[in-house]
Every structure is written in structure tokens, then in C-alpha cells.
Amino acid sequence: MTDEAALWRQFATLLPPLQAQEVMDCWDIGEQEDGLDLLVSGLLEHQVPIRETTRAEIAVTAESWGMWTALAPSIVRCRSSDGVEASLQLVERGDNIPMPGPSVGTDTISADLLLIPWIFCTRCGQVLARAHTREPWGDLSYLARHYVVFTPNPSTMVMFEPDAAWNALTVLRTSCGQP
């Protein structure tokens, strides 16, 4: 389980003290959505370079608070400090074409689920995808219905419940021994 308060403090330390305090104030009063917006805006405003692992953690935090769709374009624009050595890469850019669930090579995923690759491990090739359904009006469901970690080998596919984005990231991050 992730210690969310510690994670927010870690994120806040990336910013200048006044903005860091504003982010933590948002956490303290239960305004996490505003805090995430302030965090990402501050990272962009101050051109703070962040590790790709941190970018992935911010993405998962935004997802957990229902803010991924709104913040994705800004999170993607944050400067990277990892360069080509990054082990995690955010791959969802907002214009990804969904993959049918069974296309990952397993019949355990419902054909109704559409996978959007989200975070990629450059060391082991595994992908964390957000699984959505198609709404009657044609759009994808706003929130992910599941999270799926997969490789080309279907025996390594793991599906997670809608509230388990952090668990999915942990599996992706630790499956090849990265910290």
C-alpha cells in the first residue's frame, strides 16, 4: 500500500517552498484535485525536471483522484531528468488508439474491454494499460474499469480492479527488479 501523505510531501518538495506549502495545504484540507493541479502547474512554471518514475507516480495519483484526463497533457509536458536511461516511460498521450482486450494474447480479458497502454517498462517490456469500456455514445468510459499489466507472453498478464492503480504500478515496477 502506498503512503499517500508521504508521496504528496515528496511531490511538494519538487516545488519552491511557497508552492510546496500550497500543495500540502490542499492535501490537508482534502482538496487533492486542486493540489494536483497546483503541483503540475508548478512543475511546468518552474521547468522542474522530474524522473520518469516520479512522472508515473504523478500520473497514477492523478488517476486515483479522477484527474488523469484533465492533467495528462500537462504531465506529459513536464521536463524529464532521466533522458534515455529512464526505466519507466509514460506512453499514453491522449491520442492512443485503444487495443481490444484479447489482443494481449489471452482469453481471460473480456472482449468488451479496450486497453490503452499507459506506462511502459523499458527494462522488461511490460506495459501497464488502462482498460475501458465503450460508452453507448461511442466514447471510452471516463474512468478505467481495470488496470492490466502485460507482456507479449499472456501467462504474465495480471488484471487489477478499478481502485488498484497503485498495485498495478508496483507490479510493473518490481517485476524486473527495479526500485
SEDRENBA-916191 format. One record per residue: residue number from 0; residue in three letters; x, y, z of N, C-alpha, C, O, CB in turn. Coordinates in pm, whole numbers. Atoms other than C-alpha are relative to their C-alpha. Glycine has a CB too. Layout:
BEGIN
SITE/pos/code/n_xx/n_yy/n_zz/ca_xx/ca_yy/ca_zz/c_xx/c_yy/c_zz/o_xx/o_yy/o_zz/cb_xx/cb_yy/cb_zz
SITE/NUM/ALA/X/Y/Z/X/Y/Z/X/Y/Z/X/Y/Z/X/Y/Z
...
//
This chain:
BEGIN
SITE/pos/code/n_xx/n_yy/n_zz/ca_xx/ca_yy/ca_zz/c_xx/c_yy/c_zz/o_xx/o_yy/o_zz/cb_xx/cb_yy/cb_zz
SITE/0/MET/84/-118/0/0/0/0/88/124/0/194/125/63/-95/0/121
SITE/1/THR/-75/-124/11/122/350/-81/-37/94/114/-155/113/144/-25/66/-136
SITE/2/ASP/23/-103/-100/163/607/196/-22/130/-76/73/198/-113/121/11/103
SITE/3/GLU/34/-113/86/-20/882/12/48/134/57/92/220/-19/-150/5/-23
SITE/4/ALA/-46/-126/-60/67/1160/258/150/19/-24/195/129/-56/-30/4/152
SITE/5/ALA/-145/-8/25/439/1080/225/28/29/-147/120/104/-179/69/-131/42
SITE/6/LEU/-16/-23/143/405/1073/-152/-28/146/-34/45/207/-113/-92/-92/-80
SITE/7/TRP/32/-141/24/240/1417/-152/113/90/50/148/188/-15/-133/38/68
SITE/8/ARG/-113/-79/-51/523/1552/66/118/-9/-97/185/91/-123/43/-49/142
SITE/9/GLN/-108/19/98/774/1405/-182/-25/84/-124/66/151/-173/12/-150/-38
SITE/10/PHE/33/-82/117/594/1569/-474/19/148/31/78/222/-48/-145/-26/-45
SITE/11/ALA/-5/-143/-37/569/1903/-290/144/49/8/170/165/-26/-70/24/134
SITE/12/THR/-140/-45/-12/947/1913/-226/62/32/-135/170/91/-140/83/-107/70
SITE/13/LEU/-51/-34/133/996/1942/-602/-20/148/-32/46/202/-120/-69/-86/-107
SITE/14/LEU/37/-138/28/848/2291/-591/69/98/96/119/58/201/-151/16/10
SITE/15/PRO/-48/-100/-95/967/2618/-437/-86/-2/126/-202/-43/121/-1/142/-64
SITE/16/PRO/68/15/-129/869/2644/-68/-144/52/5/-231/-17/59/77/70/103
SITE/17/LEU/136/-55/-8/561/2868/-110/-98/-89/-76/-206/-118/-24/-3/143/-57
SITE/18/GLN/89/88/75/408/2647/-381/-8/-138/64/-114/-201/62/47/-12/-146
SITE/19/ALA/1/129/-70/509/2334/-192/-100/4/115/-175/-91/136/141/-37/52
SITE/20/GLN/94/-14/-112/314/2462/110/-144/4/-49/-233/-52/15/31/127/80
SITE/21/GLU/135/-5/56/11/2536/-109/-48/-140/-38/-164/-175/-14/-4/93/-124
SITE/22/VAL/36/138/36/16/2177/-241/-33/-79/127/-132/-152/130/115/-69/-77
SITE/23/MET/26/72/-125/38/2041/114/-125/52/71/-196/-25/134/121/12/93
SITE/24/ASP/124/-54/-57/-238/2276/231/-121/-64/-67/-219/-98/-1/-5/155/-17
SITE/25/CYS/109/67/73/-460/2128/-40/-18/-142/52/-131/-188/71/28/-1/-152
SITE/26/TRP/7/136/-53/-375/1780/88/-68/3/137/-158/-77/165/142/-62/11
SITE/27/ASP/50/-6/-137/-450/1881/448/-150/28/7/-218/-23/97/74/107/76
SITE/28/ILE/142/-35/-6/-796/2023/368/-87/-88/-91/-206/-63/-106/-20/146/-37
SITE/29/GLY/77/93/82/-899/1742/134/-29/48/-141/-124/2/-204/-127/-30/67
SITE/30/GLU/17/-52/136/-866/1935/-192/110/-56/-90/186/19/-152/3/156/-1
SITE/31/GLN/-107/65/75/-642/1680/-364/0/39/-148/106/53/-208/-12/-149/14
SITE/32/GLU/8/-35/141/-768/1770/-711/69/135/-26/146/148/-121/-146/5/-46
SITE/33/ASP/-66/-130/14/-661/2135/-664/149/-13/26/230/52/-41/-63/103/97
SITE/34/GLY/-141/21/-30/-334/2019/-512/76/-60/-117/189/-20/-146/15/-89/121
SITE/35/LEU/-64/58/118/-256/1805/-815/16/102/-111/119/108/-178/-81/-119/-51
SITE/36/ASP/-7/-106/101/-336/2095/-1045/113/98/34/190/136/-54/-136/75/-10
SITE/37/LEU/-107/-90/-43/-105/2323/-842/138/-65/-19/232/1/-63/-19/40/146
SITE/38/LEU/-127/72/14/170/2059/-842/46/0/-146/158/41/-175/-15/-145/50
SITE/39/VAL/-39/12/140/169/2003/-1217/24/138/-61/118/156/-138/-109/-75/-79
SITE/40/SER/-20/-137/49/129/2376/-1292/135/55/47/206/121/-28/-115/92/48
SITE/41/GLY/-127/-47/-55/425/2450/-1064/119/-67/-66/220/-2/-93/5/-26/149
SITE/42/LEU/-109/70/69/642/2184/-1227/25/62/-137/139/80/-179/-32/-150/-14
SITE/43/LEU/-14/-62/132/573/2340/-1566/51/143/11/141/183/-63/-134/-2/-74
SITE/44/GLU/-39/-141/-16/606/2701/-1448/149/14/31/216/102/-24/-82/65/111
SITE/45/HIS/-140/-9/-43/946/2639/-1288/93/-92/-79/212/-102/-51/10/-32/148
SITE/46/GLN/-79/91/85/1061/2389/-1552/81/-99/85/199/-123/59/95/81/-92
SITE/47/VAL/-65/94/-91/1141/2139/-1275/17/-133/-72/-82/-193/-114/-82/-18/131
SITE/48/PRO/-18/133/61/1300/1825/-1422/-38/-108/101/2/-103/218/147/-19/-48
SITE/49/ILE/43/110/-87/1142/1510/-1280/42/-133/-61/52/-146/-183/-153/4/24
SITE/50/ARG/-31/136/46/1238/1144/-1301/-126/-60/-61/-237/-25/-23/53/-89/118
SITE/51/GLU/114/66/65/1018/928/-1520/-80/-81/100/-202/-94/87/48/-89/-115
SITE/52/THR/72/72/-105/932/720/-1214/-93/96/74/-207/61/105/99/-66/100
SITE/53/THR/83/-102/-65/804/1038/-1048/-116/38/-90/-228/54/-43/83/124/36
SITE/54/ARG/107/-32/94/607/1123/-1363/-107/-109/5/-226/-79/7/56/14/-145
SITE/55/ALA/96/111/-7/447/776/-1349/-79/5/131/-199/-20/132/74/-136/-11
SITE/56/GLU/69/-10/-128/367/824/-979/-101/115/1/-210/102/56/101/18/113
SITE/57/ILE/94/-112/10/209/1164/-1050/-119/-42/-86/-234/-9/-54/69/126/-60
SITE/58/ALA/107/48/88/9/1002/-1333/-96/-91/76/-218/-78/63/58/-74/-121
SITE/59/VAL/85/92/-76/-118/727/-1102/-76/74/109/-193/44/136/85/-114/62
SITE/60/THR/70/-81/-100/-200/980/-831/-115/77/-66/-225/82/-12/97/97/69
SITE/61/ALA/105/-72/74/-392/1188/-1086/-114/-95/-37/-231/-59/-26/58/67/-128
SITE/62/GLU/102/100/34/-574/873/-1200/-83/-34/123/-206/-43/115/66/-128/-56
SITE/63/SER/70/37/-123/-661/784/-841/-99/106/46/-199/75/111/101/-26/111
SITE/64/TRP/88/-110/-39/-821/1125/-791/-89/46/-115/-150/153/-108/81/116/51
SITE/65/GLY/88/-32/113/-1006/1123/-1125/48/118/-82/-32/182/-151/-137/28/50
SITE/66/MET/-55/-118/68/-774/1389/-1270/91/-33/-118/145/58/-181/76/84/99
SITE/67/TRP/-93/36/107/-572/1191/-1526/-37/66/-132/49/125/-197/5/-149/-17
SITE/68/THR/41/-54/130/-774/1301/-1828/27/150/-6/76/200/-108/-150/-28/-25
SITE/69/ALA/-20/-145/-2/-757/1668/-1727/148/39/4/187/138/-57/-73/61/119
SITE/70/LEU/-140/-38/-20/-388/1668/-1631/99/-68/-94/215/-28/-101/39/-30/141
SITE/71/ALA/-91/76/86/-242/1422/-1884/83/88/-93/205/71/-98/-77/-99/-82
SITE/72/PRO/-82/-82/91/-137/1687/-2141/110/78/73/220/94/21/-89/97/-76
SITE/73/SER/-99/-75/-77/42/1887/-1871/106/-92/60/224/-59/60/-68/80/112
SITE/74/ILE/-96/95/-58/203/1585/-1703/99/-45/-108/218/-58/-80/-74/-124/60
SITE/75/VAL/-86/41/112/340/1477/-2041/102/109/-32/215/79/-71/-84/-33/-125
SITE/76/ARG/-89/-112/34/493/1825/-2092/106/29/106/199/105/80/-81/123/-23
SITE/77/CYS/-100/-25/-104/687/1821/-1762/137/-48/-48/149/-150/-115/-40/-71/132
SITE/78/ARG/-137/35/39/1064/1814/-1813/44/-129/66/8/-158/180/97/114/36
SITE/79/SER/-53/125/-52/1241/1484/-1768/144/18/43/220/90/-21/-11/-112/-104
SITE/80/SER/-140/-3/-43/1563/1440/-1573/70/-131/-33/190/-145/-8/8/27/151
SITE/81/ASP/-58/132/24/1618/1079/-1686/66/-17/-136/158/-98/-150/-105/-103/16
SITE/82/GLY/-54/20/133/1694/1116/-2055/-28/-139/-51/-136/-193/-27/149/26/-2
SITE/83/VAL/21/131/62/1739/787/-2237/12/-114/99/-18/-229/64/98/-20/-113
SITE/84/GLU/-20/105/-100/1813/595/-1916/-126/-35/79/-120/-121/167/108/41/95
SITE/85/ALA/122/22/-77/1455/602/-1787/-48/-144/-15/-51/-197/-126/-109/97/-44
SITE/86/SER/53/137/6/1317/259/-1697/-151/0/-17/-207/-97/-69/39/-77/126
SITE/87/LEU/144/-13/20/955/377/-1690/-24/114/-97/40/219/-89/-74/23/135
SITE/88/GLN/37/-104/96/801/574/-1974/-152/12/0/-223/-88/-8/54/-32/-143
SITE/89/LEU/142/-25/16/459/731/-1981/-29/-7/-150/30/69/-227/-43/139/63
SITE/90/VAL/27/15/144/314/619/-2315/-137/51/-41/-160/74/-160/12/-145/-39
SITE/91/GLU/131/-51/39/-44/741/-2301/10/150/-19/45/224/73/-109/-35/107
SITE/92/ARG/-9/-141/35/-54/1075/-2475/-137/63/-23/-145/181/-55/85/17/-122
SITE/93/GLY/133/-52/21/-430/1113/-2503/-56/-32/-137/-177/-26/-157/0/147/21
SITE/94/ASP/48/32/134/-447/1014/-2868/27/-147/-34/21/-186/-151/67/91/-103
SITE/95/ASN/-26/142/23/-365/645/-2825/-125/-70/-53/-236/-40/-10/47/-68/130
SITE/96/ILE/110/80/52/-581/405/-3022/-17/-120/92/79/-193/116/26/-44/-148
SITE/97/PRO/21/112/-91/-740/151/-2787/19/-135/-70/-14/-151/-187/-140/7/61
SITE/98/MET/-19/137/48/-648/-215/-2829/-111/-87/58/-144/-72/175/142/-54/40
SITE/99/PRO/99/93/-57/-916/-485/-2793/67/-82/112/181/-126/97/-59/-95/-111
SITE/100/GLY/-56/74/-114/-863/-661/-2458/67/-130/-37/180/-154/6/-107/-28/97
SITE/101/PRO/-62/128/34/-799/-1006/-2608/126/12/-88/194/-88/-110/-100/-86/-69
SITE/102/SER/-117/-15/86/-525/-859/-2832/131/-18/76/237/-29/14/-1/136/-66
SITE/103/VAL/-123/22/-75/-276/-902/-2548/32/-149/8/125/-190/77/-12/59/141
SITE/104/GLY/-33/141/13/-289/-1272/-2624/-59/-90/105/-6/-198/130/144/-17/1
SITE/105/THR/62/84/-101/-518/-1406/-2357/-151/6/-14/-206/109/-53/44/43/141
SITE/106/ASP/146/1/8/-880/-1508/-2347/-64/31/135/-186/20/150/-49/-135/-49
SITE/107/THR/55/-32/-132/-918/-1404/-1982/-48/144/9/-113/182/107/103/-27/108
SITE/108/ILE/46/-138/1/-981/-1040/-2075/-124/8/-87/-125/-42/-200/111/96/-51
SITE/109/SER/126/-16/72/-1333/-954/-2183/22/74/-132/100/168/-138/-102/74/86
SITE/110/ALA/-5/-67/129/-1375/-856/-2546/-60/140/8/-38/222/-81/-73/-83/-106
SITE/111/ASP/59/-134/-17/-1571/-554/-2415/100/103/50/75/223/42/-116/-8/97
SITE/112/LEU/-100/-93/-53/-1257/-405/-2260/94/46/-111/137/-33/-195/79/-65/114
SITE/113/LEU/-94/-60/93/-1039/-172/-2462/119/50/81/101/124/178/-65/116/-83
SITE/114/LEU/-121/-33/-75/-679/-130/-2344/71/119/-62/89/126/-184/94/-120/6
SITE/115/ILE/-82/-112/43/-487/194/-2365/132/-10/75/136/11/196/-71/138/26
SITE/116/PRO/-131/5/-67/-115/147/-2295/26/132/71/3/240/16/113/-31/-103
SITE/117/TRP/-13/-119/-85/-26/389/-2017/144/21/43/201/128/21/-89/-12/123
SITE/118/ILE/-137/-11/-51/316/318/-1862/75/-124/-46/26/-236/-33/3/15/157
SITE/119/PHE/-80/106/60/592/109/-2022/130/-15/77/192/85/113/28/29/-150
SITE/120/CYS/-129/27/-64/893/-57/-1855/101/-30/-111/87/-128/-183/-10/-119/102
SITE/121/THR/-99/18/106/1194/-21/-2084/95/-116/30/163/-164/-60/79/129/-19
SITE/122/ARG/-90/110/-36/1384/-292/-1894/-58/-137/-35/13/-224/-86/30/5/149
SITE/123/CYS/57/134/20/1140/-582/-1920/-106/-5/-109/-152/-113/-146/-60/-49/129
SITE/124/GLY/97/-4/108/897/-468/-2188/-145/-12/43/-235/-13/-41/29/-107/-94
SITE/125/GLN/139/8/-47/588/-496/-1969/-68/136/-13/-4/240/-10/-6/-50/145
SITE/126/VAL/81/-121/16/308/-245/-2012/-110/-1/104/-173/-104/129/-58/8/-144
SITE/127/LEU/117/-22/-84/57/-108/-1765/-100/73/-87/-72/183/-137/35/81/133
SITE/128/ALA/105/-60/83/-264/-34/-1954/-122/31/84/-149/-35/184/-37/-92/-116
SITE/129/ARG/129/-33/-58/-587/131/-1855/-105/-72/-85/-101/-61/-208/-26/157/4
SITE/130/ALA/104/74/72/-887/-88/-1950/-133/74/12/-180/101/123/-13/-146/55
SITE/131/HIS/125/-76/6/-1203/94/-2057/-106/-81/-73/-76/-180/-140/21/136/-69
SITE/132/THR/108/52/82/-1540/5/-2199/-45/114/-92/-16/231/-67/-121/-54/88
SITE/133/ARG/54/-100/93/-1709/183/-2489/-138/39/50/-223/-46/73/-7/-56/-147
SITE/134/GLU/129/-51/-44/-1998/404/-2377/-99/-6/-117/-57/-10/-233/13/146/54
SITE/135/PRO/99/7/108/-2327/390/-2574/15/111/-104/-21/91/-220/-139/7/60
SITE/136/TRP/-14/-112/95/-2246/728/-2734/133/-6/-75/162/83/-156/-11/133/74
SITE/137/GLY/-121/22/78/-1910/597/-2862/131/33/69/236/-17/27/-8/78/-121
SITE/138/ASP/-123/-34/-71/-1658/745/-2618/41/-114/93/-39/-201/126/-19/131/80
SITE/139/LEU/-46/94/-101/-1445/540/-2383/-51/44/136/-74/163/159/154/-12/1
SITE/140/SER/39/-33/-136/-1553/522/-2021/101/100/57/221/90/32/-8/-127/89
SITE/141/TYR/-85/-105/-55/-1417/823/-1833/106/-59/93/223/-23/86/-85/104/75
SITE/142/LEU/-92/65/-93/-1262/610/-1560/33/-140/-49/-49/-206/-114/-61/-5/143
SITE/143/ALA/-40/135/37/-1069/290/-1616/-83/-101/78/-112/-82/196/150/-23/26
SITE/144/ARG/76/107/-63/-1267/-26/-1542/94/-101/68/56/-168/164/-89/-72/-104
SITE/145/HIS/-105/88/-54/-947/-223/-1472/134/57/-42/142/148/-124/-17/-148/-49
SITE/146/TYR/-137/-26/43/-570/-197/-1499/58/-136/-35/29/-236/31/86/74/111
SITE/147/VAL/-56/126/48/-375/-462/-1685/149/19/-20/191/113/-88/-69/-47/-132
SITE/148/VAL/-144/4/26/-2/-536/-1673/22/-122/-87/-18/-233/-53/86/-7/134
SITE/149/PHE/-19/111/93/105/-747/-1968/131/11/-76/192/118/-85/-116/-8/-98
SITE/150/THR/-112/10/94/389/-858/-2191/-53/-80/-118/-168/-124/-116/129/-68/65
SITE/151/PRO/47/84/111/371/-1041/-2523/-35/-143/43/-106/-214/-29/106/-6/-107
SITE/152/ASN/29/134/-50/356/-1359/-2313/-126/7/87/-121/68/194/122/-58/81
SITE/153/PRO/124/-15/-77/-6/-1396/-2190/6/-60/140/-76/-26/225/-113/-63/-74
SITE/154/SER/-5/57/-135/100/-1602/-1889/45/102/103/32/78/223/94/-121/2
SITE/155/THR/-43/-103/-94/240/-1283/-1736/-103/112/16/-77/208/88/131/58/-45
SITE/156/MET/104/-102/-9/-82/-1081/-1777/-65/-5/138/-102/-112/188/-105/-20/-111
SITE/157/VAL/66/-11/-129/-227/-957/-1449/-103/113/-10/-71/223/-56/103/28/116
SITE/158/MET/105/-101/3/-559/-770/-1420/-28/47/142/-30/-31/237/-129/-56/-66
SITE/159/PHE/25/-62/-129/-633/-529/-1136/-135/69/0/-183/112/-104/112/100/35
SITE/160/GLU/130/-66/-17/-958/-385/-1003/13/151/-22/124/204/-23/-58/-29/140
SITE/161/PRO/-4/-144/28/-1053/-20/-1070/69/86/106/118/194/74/-138/49/-19
SITE/162/ASP/-63/-80/-105/-917/101/-736/144/-43/28/200/-9/133/-81/-9/127
SITE/163/ALA/-131/58/-26/-581/-75/-773/108/49/-96/198/-27/-133/-8/-150/-8
SITE/164/ALA/-102/-55/90/-377/155/-999/139/-6/64/237/-36/-3/-35/145/-39
SITE/165/TRP/-131/5/-68/-101/172/-737/55/-142/5/175/-163/-13/-12/56/142
SITE/166/ASN/-46/140/-1/-87/-206/-707/54/-39/-137/155/-108/-147/-115/-94/41
SITE/167/ALA/-44/31/136/-57/-233/-1085/136/64/-28/222/0/-88/-103/48/-102
SITE/168/LEU/-130/-65/20/228/22/-1091/109/-71/77/221/-86/27/-6/147/41
SITE/169/THR/-98/73/-80/405/-167/-812/42/-129/-69/161/-161/-73/-57/-31/138
SITE/170/VAL/-33/123/73/383/-492/-1010/87/31/-121/185/-38/-147/-127/-74/-44
SITE/171/LEU/-80/-39/117/513/-318/-1322/142/36/42/239/-5/-23/-65/117/-73
SITE/172/ARG/-130/-50/-43/797/-155/-1131/89/-109/60/211/-105/45/-19/110/101
SITE/173/THR/-81/100/-70/907/-460/-934/15/-131/-77/93/-217/-36/-59/-27/135
SITE/174/SER/-5/127/71/855/-736/-1190/136/-29/-61/172/-145/-81/-104/-3/-108
SITE/175/CYS/-132/24/55/1201/-685/-1335/109/47/97/225/66/59/15/72/-136
SITE/176/GLY/-98/-31/-104/1370/-589/-1009/38/146/11/137/178/77/121/-79/-24
SITE/177/GLN/-33/-142/-16/1367/-211/-1044/-59/53/129/-159/-1/177/-51/82/-120
SITE/178/PRO/51/-56/-127/1315/2/-731/-129/76/-18/-183/128/80/103/91/61
//
